[in-house]
Amino acid sequence: MKQEERNSQKLIVIGLDGATFDLILPWATEGKLPSLQCMIQEGTIGKLRSTIQPLTAPAWISFMTGMNPGKHGIYDFIRRKPNSYDVELVYAGNLQRKTLWTLLSENGKQVGVINIPMIYPPRRVNGFLISGIDTPGLGSPFTYPQDLYQEIRNNTGEYIIAVSGNNLDEWAEGFRSMVTTRTKVFNYLRENKPWDCLMVVYSATDMSQHVFWQNMEGLNSDTPSPEDTEYGSIIYEVYKHIDDMLGELLEDIDEDTTIMIMSDHGAGPVKRAVYMNRWLEEQGWLVPRQKAQGSAFASVSRRVTRSVLMRSLVLAKRHMPQRGRGWLKRSLPGVRDSIEGFMLSSLIDWSRTKAFCLGSYGNMYLNLKGREPQGIVEPGQQAREVLDQIIASLESLRDPVTKDRVVEKVYRKEELYSGGHLSEAPDLIVEWRNYEYDCRQRFGAVENSVFGDTITIHDLQDQAMSGVHRLHGVFFLRGRNVHKGQRIEAAQLIDLAPTILYLLGVAVPKSMDGRVLTEALKEEYVDSHPVRHVDDGSTAPKDAPPPGEGYSDEESEAVRDRLKGLGYLQ
């Protein structure tokens, strides 16, 4: 084993959140993304299967741990509170597993991490970290070491966490600025800090696709609208700016540095929205509390109740002092984490409800006796029968316009996940057909039908989310030990952590579900550097979460507002 050679190796990982080969390959072939085309010609690429569901929170945690959600315990941006129908935001402190960055640090590697989701608050590492989309704000401790933020600000300008805006012009300019800022920070830290493994995530790829996908498609149509003409190139601009950064990087690095480019999931257009609690209600598995009073009254009552509560919180945020806002949230049950959780628990007749949907993509839970506070479904035979009935009905659900099936498969949790957090998983997980159908469940909202034309991404302007996630993202690898011009199959997101460890000469924990992608590497290198495994490498208690109870009221509100603005929460 060539220990000196292994120690000299460095790795740069570039995360392109939501990047898809459906855009990259045509643009690269046409010469519009020359640096990514260089990666294709000089390295190995392949589709990268994400988690089910292909959602930011479980996907990035699975990437960092090399584990399925059943082991790391993160299934969504929210999680259920024990013995309650209420929910709370997840944060890095909920993670009881070691991340890739901790494992590298413990093995003497210097790491640098920029803008990765789901690492707030940053933990101590041998190097530096900057948290991502789950950061409450610039006033929070989102860097390690803590004084790194001021250094960045002094040398590169003000940092940008995420984009928001009141109109499309502000969103477009925000995405451009965010890419520019991320590149400045990346280059400054790359050139001025020691590192063996350096990673940066560009989130503007994903965010711009959510907002401007329909304009991109419209721009390529025979009759583009004025809005398409103005905004249809924004997504390409984002990719092109990143490609320019990559070109400079490829010229600057030496042969000891390997480059990996990856995405946590893919992207594509949304065909239709699906409201699964409305579907459960139609099927008789979910019963609104006001059902007995008549459907018209129930509809008005639920709409008014939700409207009043939402308006109260908005007014509090705008006009009340900080102490008053805290009092209001403490006074309304469940508002600290979500008005939606309050609506769920208060507007459903749990004495007659057998199943309900919670969170993203239509994940479902039984109202199970002994687990839920007012559960009515008996564990065992009755639970299995209800699940069988729901699965059969869901897999026959059809698009009201095309008449096509909309569900690829419905999984029981045991079919997808394994590990110590299996009990926290949804009972049923819906894989939508090609993920063209998307579900952002709105608890307490009244939907007139199961299907809708759009999903709201931005409450203020009622902006439609036209681009949504797909199951497969992208993988590129380039370096002196990597095959040139090759494509690999069956790569998964959970394979990247063990592959990164391997490339840097660190043993892979046996508890990881992923594998080293040796097929991307030259045979002589793999033969002379056999994969090494270690028993308990990612489960030791040294990586315990920081003390505290998660986000404060104000932090929770800030993160929720951002996730709602991007369409992840409704």
C-alpha positions in Angstrom: 0.0 0.0 0.0 1.5 3.4 -1.0 0.8 5.4 2.1 2.8 8.4 1.0 0.8 8.6 -2.2 -2.5 8.3 -0.3 -1.6 11.1 2.1 -0.7 13.4 -0.8 -4.1 13.1 -2.4 -6.6 15.9 -2.1 -10.3 16.0 -3.0 -12.6 18.9 -4.0 -16.4 18.1 -4.0 -18.7 20.5 -5.8 -22.4 20.0 -4.9 -24.8 21.3 -7.5 -28.1 21.0 -5.6 -30.8 19.5 -7.8 -28.6 19.3 -10.9 -29.8 17.1 -13.7 -28.2 15.5 -16.8 -31.4 16.4 -18.7 -30.0 20.0 -18.8 -26.2 19.4 -18.4 -25.7 16.9 -21.2 -27.4 18.8 -24.0 -25.8 22.1 -22.9 -22.4 20.5 -22.6 -22.7 18.8 -26.1 -23.6 22.1 -27.6 -20.5 23.7 -26.2 -22.4 25.9 -23.7 -20.8 24.2 -20.6 -17.2 23.6 -21.8 -15.9 22.8 -18.3 -18.5 20.2 -17.5 -17.9 18.8 -21.0 -14.2 18.5 -20.0 -15.2 16.6 -16.9 -17.2 14.2 -19.1 -14.3 13.6 -21.5 -11.6 13.4 -18.9 -13.4 11.5 -16.2 -16.3 9.2 -15.2 -19.9 10.2 -14.9 -23.2 8.5 -14.0 -26.7 9.0 -12.7 -26.8 9.2 -9.0 -29.9 7.7 -7.3 -31.1 9.8 -4.4 -33.1 8.8 -1.4 -36.8 8.1 -1.4 -38.0 10.6 -0.9 -35.6 12.8 -3.0 -35.9 15.7 -0.6 -33.1 18.0 0.6 -33.1 17.1 4.3 -32.9 13.2 4.1 -30.8 13.3 0.9 -28.0 15.5 2.3 -27.9 13.6 5.6 -27.7 10.3 3.7 -24.8 11.8 1.6 -22.9 12.9 4.7 -23.4 9.6 6.6 -23.5 7.0 3.8 -26.6 5.6 5.5 -30.2 5.2 4.8 -32.7 7.3 6.8 -33.6 4.3 8.9 -30.1 4.6 10.5 -29.7 8.3 10.6 -33.4 9.2 11.4 -34.0 12.2 9.1 -36.9 11.6 6.8 -38.1 15.2 6.1 -37.6 18.8 7.1 -40.0 18.1 9.9 -40.4 15.3 12.4 -43.2 14.2 14.6 -43.1 14.9 18.3 -43.4 11.7 20.3 -46.9 10.9 21.5 -48.3 13.9 19.7 -49.8 14.9 16.4 -47.6 18.0 16.4 -44.4 18.4 14.4 -41.1 20.3 14.7 -38.3 21.2 12.4 -35.3 18.9 12.3 -31.8 20.3 12.7 -28.3 18.9 12.9 -28.6 18.3 16.6 -31.1 15.5 15.8 -28.5 13.5 14.0 -26.9 10.9 16.2 -24.5 9.6 13.6 -21.0 10.8 12.6 -20.8 12.7 9.4 -18.2 12.4 6.7 -16.5 15.5 8.1 -16.1 14.1 11.6 -14.7 10.8 10.3 -12.1 12.6 8.1 -11.2 14.9 11.0 -10.7 12.0 13.4 -8.3 10.5 10.9 -6.1 13.6 10.7 -7.6 15.0 7.5 -8.3 18.8 7.3 -11.7 19.5 5.9 -13.5 22.6 4.6 -17.3 22.6 4.1 -19.2 25.5 2.5 -23.0 25.8 2.4 -24.0 22.2 3.0 -27.6 21.9 4.2 -28.5 20.2 7.5 -25.2 21.0 9.4 -26.6 23.8 11.6 -25.2 24.5 14.1 -21.8 23.5 12.8 -19.8 21.0 14.9 -16.1 21.0 15.7 -14.0 19.7 12.9 -10.3 19.7 11.9 -10.9 22.6 9.6 -13.9 24.8 9.0 -17.6 24.6 8.2 -20.3 27.0 7.0 -23.9 25.8 7.3 -26.5 26.1 4.5 -30.2 26.5 3.9 -31.1 25.5 7.5 -29.2 28.5 8.9 -31.6 30.9 10.7 -29.7 34.0 9.7 -26.4 35.8 9.5 -26.7 36.7 13.2 -26.6 33.0 14.2 -23.5 31.0 14.8 -23.4 29.4 11.4 -19.6 29.0 11.0 -16.9 26.9 12.7 -14.8 28.5 13.9 -17.2 31.2 14.9 -15.0 34.1 13.8 -14.8 32.7 10.3 -17.8 34.7 9.3 -16.1 38.0 10.0 -13.0 36.9 8.1 -15.1 36.0 5.1 -17.0 39.3 5.3 -13.8 41.3 5.5 -12.3 39.5 2.5 -15.2 38.6 0.1 -18.1 40.8 1.1 -21.4 40.0 2.8 -22.4 36.3 2.8 -25.6 35.1 1.2 -27.4 32.2 2.8 -30.5 31.9 0.5 -32.6 34.0 -1.9 -36.0 35.6 -1.3 -37.8 38.3 -3.2 -41.1 40.0 -3.9 -41.0 39.5 -7.6 -39.2 37.5 -10.3 -36.6 40.3 -10.9 -35.5 40.0 -7.3 -35.4 36.2 -7.4 -33.3 36.3 -10.6 -30.8 38.8 -9.3 -30.6 36.9 -6.1 -29.6 33.7 -7.8 -26.9 35.5 -9.8 -25.6 37.2 -6.6 -25.7 33.9 -4.6 -23.5 32.1 -7.2 -21.0 35.0 -7.3 -20.8 35.1 -3.5 -20.4 31.3 -3.2 -17.6 31.3 -5.7 -15.8 34.2 -4.0 -16.0 32.4 -0.6 -14.9 29.1 -2.1 -11.9 30.6 -3.9 -10.8 32.6 -0.8 -11.0 29.6 1.5 -9.4 27.3 -1.0 -6.4 29.6 -1.4 -6.0 30.7 2.2 -6.9 27.7 4.4 -5.3 24.2 4.6 -7.5 21.4 3.5 -7.4 17.8 2.3 -11.1 17.6 1.4 -12.9 20.8 0.4 -16.6 21.0 -0.5 -18.9 23.7 -1.6 -22.6 23.4 -2.5 -24.3 25.7 -5.0 -28.0 25.8 -4.0 -28.9 28.3 -6.8 -29.2 25.4 -9.3 -32.1 23.9 -7.4 -33.8 27.1 -6.4 -33.7 28.6 -9.9 -35.2 25.4 -11.3 -38.1 25.6 -8.8 -38.9 29.1 -9.9 -38.0 29.4 -13.6 -38.4 26.0 -15.1 -41.7 26.9 -16.9 -40.0 30.0 -18.3 -37.1 28.0 -19.6 -39.5 25.6 -21.4 -41.5 28.6 -22.7 -38.4 30.2 -24.1 -37.8 27.1 -26.2 -41.4 27.0 -27.5 -42.6 28.5 -30.8 -44.5 31.3 -29.0 -42.5 32.4 -25.9 -44.3 34.9 -23.7 -42.6 38.2 -22.7 -42.0 36.7 -19.2 -40.4 33.6 -20.8 -38.1 35.9 -22.9 -37.0 37.8 -19.9 -36.5 34.9 -17.4 -36.2 31.8 -19.6 -32.4 31.9 -19.5 -31.9 32.3 -15.7 -31.4 28.6 -15.1 -28.7 28.4 -17.8 -27.0 31.5 -16.4 -26.7 29.8 -13.1 -25.1 26.7 -14.6 -22.9 28.8 -16.9 -21.5 30.9 -14.0 -20.7 27.6 -12.1 -19.1 26.2 -15.3 -16.9 29.3 -15.5 -15.8 28.8 -11.9 -15.0 25.1 -12.7 -12.9 26.1 -15.7 -10.7 28.3 -13.6 -10.5 25.5 -11.0 -9.4 22.9 -13.6 -6.6 25.2 -14.7 -5.5 25.8 -11.1 -5.3 22.4 -9.5 -2.5 19.9 -9.7 -2.6 16.2 -10.5 -2.8 15.2 -6.9 -6.3 16.8 -6.6 -9.4 14.8 -7.6 -12.6 16.6 -8.4 -16.1 15.2 -7.7 -19.3 16.9 -8.8 -22.6 15.6 -7.4 -26.2 16.5 -6.8 -28.5 15.4 -4.0 -31.3 14.7 -6.5 -32.4 15.7 -10.0 -35.0 18.0 -11.3 -37.8 18.3 -13.9 -41.1 19.9 -14.6 -44.1 19.3 -12.5 -47.2 17.9 -14.2 -49.7 18.3 -11.4 -50.1 18.8 -7.7 -51.7 16.1 -5.5 -53.4 16.7 -2.1 -53.2 13.5 -0.3 -55.2 14.3 2.8 -58.0 15.3 0.5 -57.6 11.9 -1.2 -57.6 10.1 2.2 -60.8 12.0 3.0 -62.5 11.0 -0.2 -61.5 7.4 0.5 -62.9 7.5 4.0 -59.6 7.0 5.9 -59.5 10.5 7.1 -62.5 12.3 8.7 -62.6 16.0 9.3 -64.0 17.1 12.7 -66.8 19.1 11.1 -67.8 16.4 8.6 -71.0 15.7 10.4 -72.0 19.4 10.1 -72.1 19.2 6.4 -69.4 19.5 3.7 -70.2 23.2 2.9 -69.9 24.3 6.5 -66.8 22.2 7.0 -65.1 23.8 4.0 -65.9 27.3 5.2 -65.0 26.6 8.8 -61.6 25.1 8.0 -60.8 27.8 5.6 -61.7 30.6 8.1 -60.0 28.9 11.0 -56.7 28.5 9.1 -57.0 32.0 7.6 -57.5 33.6 11.0 -54.5 31.8 12.5 -52.2 32.5 9.6 -53.2 36.2 9.6 -52.6 36.4 13.3 -49.0 35.2 12.9 -48.3 37.4 9.9 -49.6 40.5 11.8 -47.5 39.5 14.8 -44.4 39.2 12.8 -44.9 42.6 11.2 -46.2 44.7 14.0 -45.5 43.2 17.4 -42.3 43.6 19.4 -40.1 40.5 19.8 -41.4 39.7 23.3 -45.0 40.0 21.9 -44.3 37.6 19.1 -42.9 35.0 21.5 -46.0 35.3 23.7 -48.3 34.8 20.7 -46.5 31.7 19.6 -46.6 30.3 23.0 -50.3 31.0 23.4 -51.4 29.3 20.2 -50.9 25.5 20.5 -48.4 24.2 18.0 -47.5 27.6 16.5 -44.0 27.6 17.8 -43.1 25.0 15.2 -46.1 25.1 12.8 -49.6 26.4 12.6 -50.1 23.4 10.2 -49.5 21.0 13.1 -52.2 22.7 15.1 -54.6 22.5 12.2 -53.9 18.9 11.8 -54.6 18.0 15.4 -57.6 20.3 15.8 -59.5 19.8 12.6 -59.4 16.0 12.2 -61.8 13.6 14.0 -59.2 11.2 15.3 -61.9 8.9 16.7 -62.8 8.0 13.0 -59.5 8.6 11.2 -57.4 5.6 10.3 -54.6 7.3 8.3 -53.2 10.8 7.6 -50.5 12.4 5.4 -47.7 14.5 6.9 -44.8 16.3 5.3 -43.5 16.2 1.8 -44.4 13.9 -1.1 -47.5 12.3 0.6 -45.9 10.2 3.2 -48.6 8.5 5.3 -49.0 7.4 8.9 -51.6 5.1 10.4 -53.5 6.5 13.4 -52.2 3.5 15.3 -53.4 2.6 18.8 -50.7 2.9 21.3 -48.5 5.1 19.2 -50.8 8.0 18.3 -52.5 9.9 21.2 -56.0 9.0 19.9 -55.1 6.0 17.7 -57.9 3.7 16.6 -56.1 1.2 14.3 -55.1 -2.0 16.1 -51.5 -3.0 15.6 -51.0 -6.3 13.7 -53.7 -7.7 11.4 -55.9 -4.6 11.2 -52.9 -2.4 10.5 -51.7 -4.6 7.7 -55.2 -4.7 6.2 -55.6 -0.9 6.2 -52.1 -0.6 4.7 -53.0 -3.1 2.0 -56.2 -1.3 1.1 -54.5 2.1 0.9 -51.6 0.7 -1.3 -54.1 -0.9 -3.7 -56.1 2.3 -4.0 -53.0 4.5 -4.4 -51.4 2.4 -7.1 -54.6 2.6 -9.2 -54.8 6.4 -8.8 -54.9 8.1 -12.2 -54.3 11.6 -13.6 -57.7 13.2 -14.3 -56.5 14.6 -17.6 -54.2 12.0 -19.1 -55.7 9.0 -17.3 -52.2 7.7 -16.7 -51.2 6.1 -13.4 -49.5 8.7 -11.1 -47.9 6.4 -8.6 -44.9 4.2 -9.4 -44.9 2.3 -6.2 -46.1 2.5 -2.6 -43.6 1.2 -0.1 -44.0 0.0 3.4 -41.2 1.5 5.5 -39.5 -1.9 6.0 -39.1 -2.2 2.2 -37.0 1.0 2.0 -35.4 1.6 5.4 -33.5 -0.3 8.1 -31.9 0.6 11.4 -32.5 2.0 14.8 -34.8 4.8 13.6 -37.2 2.6 11.5 -40.0 3.2 14.0 -39.9 6.9 13.2 -40.4 6.4 9.5 -43.8 7.0 7.7 -45.8 3.8 7.5 -46.2 4.3 3.7 -43.9 6.1 1.3 -45.3 7.1 -2.1 -42.9 7.0 -5.1 -44.6 9.2 -7.7 -44.3 8.3 -11.3 -41.1 9.9 -12.6 -41.8 12.4 -9.7 -43.8 14.5 -12.1 -46.5 14.6 -9.5 -45.6 16.4 -6.4 -47.3 16.7 -3.0 -46.7 19.5 -0.6 -49.5 18.8 1.9 -51.2 21.7 3.5 -52.8 20.7 6.7 -55.9 22.6 7.5 -56.2 24.0 4.0 -59.3 23.1 2.0 -58.7 21.6 -1.4 -61.7 21.1 -3.6 -60.2 18.2 -5.4 -57.4 15.7 -5.1 -55.4 17.2 -8.0 -54.3 20.7 -8.6 -52.5 22.5 -11.4 -49.8 24.2 -9.3 -47.9 24.2 -6.1 -47.2 27.5 -4.4 -43.6 28.4 -4.0 -43.9 31.9 -2.7 -46.8 33.0 -0.5 -46.6 36.7 -1.2 -46.8 36.5 -5.0 -48.5 33.2 -5.2 -45.7 32.1 -7.5 -46.1 28.6 -8.9 -43.4 26.0 -8.5 -42.8 24.7 -12.0 -39.7 22.7 -11.4 -39.6 19.8 -8.9 -37.2 17.1 -7.8 -36.4 13.9 -9.6 -35.0 10.7 -8.2 -31.7 10.8 -10.1 -29.0 13.4 -9.7 -25.6 13.7 -11.3 -22.1 12.3 -10.5 -18.8 13.3 -12.1 -15.3 12.2 -11.0 -12.0 13.4 -12.5 -8.4 12.7 -11.4 -5.3 10.8 -12.3 -6.7 7.6 -10.9 -10.1 7.9 -12.6 -11.2 6.3 -15.8 -11.5 8.7 -18.7 -14.7 9.0 -20.8 -16.5 6.3 -18.9 -20.0 6.0 -17.6 -21.1 4.0 -14.6 -24.5 2.6 -13.6 -26.3 2.0 -10.3 -24.5 4.7 -8.3 -26.3 5.9 -5.3 -26.1 9.0 -3.1 -25.1 6.9 -0.1 -22.1 5.6 -2.1 -20.3 9.0 -2.0 -19.3 9.1 1.7 -17.5 5.7 1.5 -16.0 6.7 -1.9 -14.7 10.0 -0.5 -13.2 8.3 2.5 -11.5 5.7 0.3 -10.0 8.3 -2.0 -8.5 10.0 1.0 -7.1 6.8 2.5 -9.5 6.5 5.3 -11.2 3.2 6.3 -14.9 2.9 5.6 -17.2 2.2 8.6 -19.0 -1.1 8.2 -22.2 0.6 9.4 -22.4 2.6 6.2 -24.9 1.3 3.7 -23.1 2.7 0.7 -20.2 1.2 -1.2 -17.0 2.5 -2.7 -17.5 3.3 -6.4 -14.4 1.4 -7.5 -15.7 0.9 -11.1 -15.0 4.6 -11.6 -11.3 4.1 -10.8 -8.4 2.5 -12.7 -8.0 -1.1 -11.9 -4.3 -0.8 -11.0 -5.1 1.8 -8.4 -7.9 -0.3 -6.8 -5.6 -3.3 -6.8 -2.8 -1.5 -5.0 -5.2 0.3 -2.7 -7.7 -2.3 -1.4 -10.8 -1.0 0.3 -10.4 -1.1 4.1 -13.4 -1.3 6.5 -13.6 -0.5 10.2 -16.1 -1.8 12.8 -17.7 1.0 14.7 -16.3 4.1 12.9 -19.5 6.1 12.6 -21.4 5.2 15.8 -19.1 6.3 18.6 -20.6 8.9 20.9 -17.9 11.5 20.2 -20.1 13.0 17.6 -23.0 13.7 20.1 -25.2 16.7 19.1 -24.6 20.0 20.7 -26.6 20.8 23.8 -30.0 22.5 23.6 -33.5 21.8 22.4 -33.0 22.8 18.7 -34.0 26.1 17.2 -35.3 29.0 19.3 -38.7 30.4 18.5 -37.1 33.1 16.4 -34.8 30.7 14.6 -37.5 28.2 13.9 -39.7 31.0 12.4 -36.8 32.2 10.2 -36.0 28.8 8.8 -39.7 28.0 8.3 -40.2 31.2 6.4 -37.3 30.3 4.1 -38.5 26.8 3.5 -42.0 27.9 2.8 -40.7 30.6 0.4 -38.9 27.9 -1.5 -41.9 25.6 -1.6 -40.6 22.9 0.8 -43.2 23.6 3.5 -46.8 24.7 3.0 
